[in-house]
Amino acid sequence: MMVFDDRSPIYRQIADQIKADILSGALQEEEQVMSTNQYAAFYRINPATAAKAFQQLVDEGVLYKKRGIGMFVSPGSRETLRSQRRERFFSEVVEPMVAEAKTIGIPLEEVIRRIEELASEGDQ
Amino acid sequence: MTLRIDVHDLRLVYGDVTALDGLTFSLEPNRIYGLLGRNGSGKTSLLSVLAAFRKPTAGEVLAGGQPVWENPAVTSQIAFIRESGDTVEDSEKPKEALRFAEYFRPNWDKAYAEELIERFQVPMDTKIGEMSRGQRSALGIVLGLAARAPITILDETYLGMDAPSRYIFYDEILNEYMAHPRTFIISTHLIEEVSRIFEEVLIIDKGRLLLQDETEALLTRGVAITGPEDVVERHIGGLTVIGERQLGRTRSVMVYGSLDEARARQMREAGLDLEPLALQDLFVHLTAPKGGVP
């Protein structure tokens, strides 16, 4: 179960969680997502909050609504999310990592060596 | 029936104590509202006036456009449960309280009341005065929820209840709200535990309304800015500071009000740490003796 921090708006956390599920394949394209009320009951949140998360995802084209049936994952959303994540990867993951390595005095060669090790482990 | 609530310049004075000092606000029907305030801030006074248990000194409360005071057509639509469910006599037993509610409450759901009694394990044959505080709270919740009143007011109805029972309580409010939409007004001190079920929050302090806003919007309104004191000092000009803490040369300043993205980025680039304030922290700072909404 997802654990919310009690600081950032919950609708954003739900939206991020649904995106993460689409990226990992836990939610497939054209698959129906749980209803607002199911979300609200499961996470003990106000249904309006869950609805806000869905609305954000509809606005972004990640979900679409079938009238009277519910919300579904848009076709092509996984690829769209992947390319958005790729764009943010360097600014959000690599740059802070390099900055942290510099602060605590890890030579970049050592970081690169470790990355290469991990990559070759993953290939096996 | 859906009833909008309008409160106009409400004042309640007892002797030389001003419990409510000019409150004006409106509540849209069919939402869950959280009422927060420190002890003695006027929460119970306000709820008592909303439910027509008490006559205001001045101002008025309208439900669906009708005054609530001495208006049975409206008050039958309002269920007010005070802490520990003390709307019933101590010498009564829960089964008598339920029979009374069934007679009195137009939308009473007997089967649901019995289901709740079972879930909360309320002893049906014990005198209410002899029950534990938690059992009385649970009975109050049963009376409040099974009444299915369009306006349901629960004033700290969790005292003495252990965490598992409180979570049943929160689940039942949500389930009831989704199955039978109505207005809930819930006062509480357990902000962290329950704030996520509130669509809107009202904070009162010293008998005045400090703010009314969507819970989700409030979570974007308070920010803690932390870093070396001189850097913090250089970046907070023009912001509304509601609290601060200092540890050596590290300073943490709590600001209230939306911070625009450009300014937030500047702060992060200067090495400052920005963190949203949880509702409970925001509440603590806004109601501190020197606090207040700017």
Interface residues (C-beta under 8 A of the other chain):
Chain A: F4 D6 R7 S8 P9 I10 Y11 N37 A40 A41 Y43 R44 I45 N46 P47 A48 T49 K52
Chain B: R31 I32 Y167 Y170 D171 L174 N175 Y177 M178 E192 S195 R196 I197 F198 E199 T215 E216 L219 T220 E275 P276 L277 A278 L279 Q280
